[in-house]
Structures are given as C-alpha cells and as structure tokens.
Amino acid sequence: MAHLLSNGNNNHHHHPRRRDLDQVITSLKKGARLLKYGRQGKPKFYPFRSSSDESTLIWVSNSGERSSTLSAVSRIVPGQRSICKDKLEVETWIAGLQEIIVFS
C-alpha cells in the first residue's frame, strides 16, 4: 500500500490514512444493507459484507448466500443512485472496495 499511503518515511503503521483505511475495511467486514439490482432490473436491499480475508464480496439473497471474487473486479464505478443509507456509507464502501481490489 506504499504508493497510496506514503508519507515520505515508509512508516505506514502510524499514518492517519492507514488507520482510516483499517476502519473502512472493518466496516466492510461488518457489512451493510445495500441496494442490488437483479437480472430483471428490480432493486432489492440485501445484506452485503466482505469476507474476513477481504477476497470476496458476500451477500444473502432470497436464494441463499451468494459471492463474487474481488480479484475479478477491475474498478469500482459509482452509480447514479445511492445504494447506501447516507453519503458516509457510500464513501466508506467505495473507498474500501477500491482499496481491496487494488491489492487483491
């Protein structure tokens, strides 16, 4: 993560940005109810979370637990509609997912 977090002295452990990213990743692991669009384009709220090893995005749908490997994601493109309850949650999920896919 050096290229994102470098403060010139390569001491990333105490860097404030590192702590912020750790909190963001923890939030993703705890999960949130996000709006997901299905194949028919009908949106529904589902519980989403990151796996503990940050390799997979997991959600529970009507048909059971589903997942997607984050190493297959090349970029995060924010949509025009909010998928989260507020702006902070949107920013948290976007930042966290971007951080995970950059280093997966």
HUQUIBEL-V363817 format. One record per residue. N is the residue number from 1. RES is the residue in one letter. SS is DSSP state (2 for helix, 1 for strand, 0 for the rest). BURIAL is 1 if it has 9 or more other C-alpha atoms within 8 Angstrom, else 0. Layout:
n = (N,N)
res = (RES,RES)
ss = (SS,SS)
burial = (BURIAL,BURIAL)
This chain:
n = (1,2,3,4,5,6,7,8,9,10,11,12,13,14,15,16,17,18,19,20,21,22,23,24,25,26,27,28,29,30,31,32,33,34,35,36,37,38,39,40,41,42,43,44,45,46,47,48,49,50,51,52,53,54,55,56,57,58,59,60,61,62,63,64,65,66,67,68,69,70,71,72,73,74,75,76,77,78,79,80,81,82,83,84,85,86,87,88,89,90,91,92,93,94,95,96,97,98,99,100,101,102,103,104)
res = (M,A,H,L,L,S,N,G,N,N,N,H,H,H,H,P,R,R,R,D,L,D,Q,V,I,T,S,L,K,K,G,A,R,L,L,K,Y,G,R,Q,G,K,P,K,F,Y,P,F,R,S,S,S,D,E,S,T,L,I,W,V,S,N,S,G,E,R,S,S,T,L,S,A,V,S,R,I,V,P,G,Q,R,S,I,C,K,D,K,L,E,V,E,T,W,I,A,G,L,Q,E,I,I,V,F,S)
ss = (0,2,2,2,2,0,0,0,0,0,0,0,0,0,0,2,2,2,2,2,2,2,2,2,2,2,2,2,2,2,0,1,1,1,1,1,1,0,0,0,0,0,1,1,1,1,1,1,1,1,0,0,0,0,0,1,1,1,1,1,1,0,0,1,1,1,1,1,1,2,2,2,0,0,0,0,0,0,0,0,0,0,0,0,0,0,2,2,2,2,2,2,2,2,2,2,2,2,2,2,2,2,0,0)
burial = (0,0,0,0,1,1,0,0,0,0,0,1,0,0,1,0,0,1,1,0,1,0,0,1,1,0,1,1,1,0,1,0,1,1,1,1,1,0,0,0,0,0,0,0,0,1,1,1,1,1,1,0,0,1,1,1,1,1,1,1,0,0,0,0,0,0,0,0,1,1,1,0,0,0,0,0,0,0,0,0,0,0,0,1,0,0,0,0,1,1,0,1,1,1,1,1,1,1,1,1,1,0,0,0)
